[in-house]
């Protein structure tokens, strides 16, 4: 093994732990939304201004990719490349943590941990830059906005920011209600695809006192909601899960008006492209059929979101090996079943073999099962996990550059 693969990255990462934490807190207090995260990006650039990085940016987002070129590439050898990603955007929700560095912007919060992802990626950049002369290849650091439904990863790929494509790619997601320091992963599907839908039932409006003179779409829409749940459980196998959730229901704004239209919105989650298409078709037929049976019109509109987040078995094997070597076998957990959440790192994994790893970040002195989860206004992490995350990201990059992904 190259001596670099045995480097004590954990100690080095702990040494810069205060810098990692400081950046995380600065980002947490100043959250930005969507594809436009210029202040967050500026904080990252300032924190890395002293390093020999090549920066790339495109027209579609404020995200940037930093490239670190290693100095140990042998002449005539093909250049190995690895990508590490951290997302930067927050959520449009209020914060109720009471932290000293809580969001200073009302209605915005880093409730999904992207501030910590960016901070851990920053730490990995510093660790690898200190060892650049011994790196055999290039590392791409993808600082990405727009993960929360905006497809920032897809746009950065379309802008050509990760070309030539790397040989492997890795990313984290912290889990605030999972045991501290536990790395969790699985081969194949890790997270679901996520599509947004809108159902519009059109009838005939009228006075609430005379429903027989109107064609009320609201009870028809209610029937559609319950029928969707029955459809999922009766037409799709539990071994290939489907989740259809109605999250919005809107009709009249007045208590004495029968609205002409009723609108439903929600999401569809699946774990395979084939089932994804079948669910869309089944929903469309169900909505149209129920509405027609009541003499009304039913429309089903779908907006495709993130694809399935699918981990490459070779990348998972590499991550498992590195974690157990550096932190012990108890630090790794093979997730038995996929999660029905969604991630736009899936776009990267469509183009490049790689893996997303989940990182438990609950307070080790508290009951992790009672900790507030992601997207909670009370969500928080134990910041002592940050150096550990940076160390593993750096180790994954080094192992990929100096050995490649294991044989499949």
Number of C-alpha atoms within 10 A of each C-alpha: 8 12 7 15 20 13 13 12 23 19 13 17 25 19 12 15 21 15 17 26 21 12 21 25 20 17 28 25 19 20 27 24 19 20 23 19 21 15 14 24 20 12 15 20 16 9 15 17 10 9 13 13 18 11 14 15 15 16 9 14 20 22 27 21 23 23 21 22 22 21 14 13 19 10 7 6 9 10 16 19 24 26 27 25 24 25 28 34 31 27 20 18 16 17 23 13 16 9 12 8 14 19 23 13 14 11 12 22 32 31 28 24 26 27 27 29 24 28 29 30 29 23 30 27 26 21 21 24 21 13 15 20 13 18 24 23 24 22 30 26 24 25 25 28 31 25 25 21 16 17 21 28 27 19 21 26 16 13 16 13 21 21 10 8 17 20 18 26 30 25 20 27 21 27 25 26 22 23 19 23 24 21 29 22 26 23 20 17 20 26 25 27 27 26 21 19 20 17 23 22 26 23 23 15 18 18 14 16 10 10 14 10 12 16 21 26 28 22 12 22 26 13 14 23 17 11 15 19 14 11 15 18 13 10 12 14 11 10 8 10 18 23 17 21 16 18 9 10 16 14 19 15 9 9 8 11 17 25 23 18 22 23 19 20 18 16 19 23 27 25 26 17 11 9 17 21 11 13 21 18 12 14 24 17 14 19 24 19 16 19 22 14 10 14 13 19 18 26 17 19 14 17 10 15 19 23 25 29 27 27 26 23 19 19 25 24 19 19 27 21 16 19 20 14 12 16 16 11 12 11 19 20 14 12 14 11 14 18 15 20 14 23 24 25 29 27 21 25 21 16 14 19 20 30 31 28 20 21 26 24 27 29 21 14 7 11 12 18 12 11 20 18 20 18 17 18 18 17 21 23 23 14 18 18 23 27 28 21 25 30 24 22 27 26 26 24 27 26 21 26 24 19 15 18 21 12 8 8
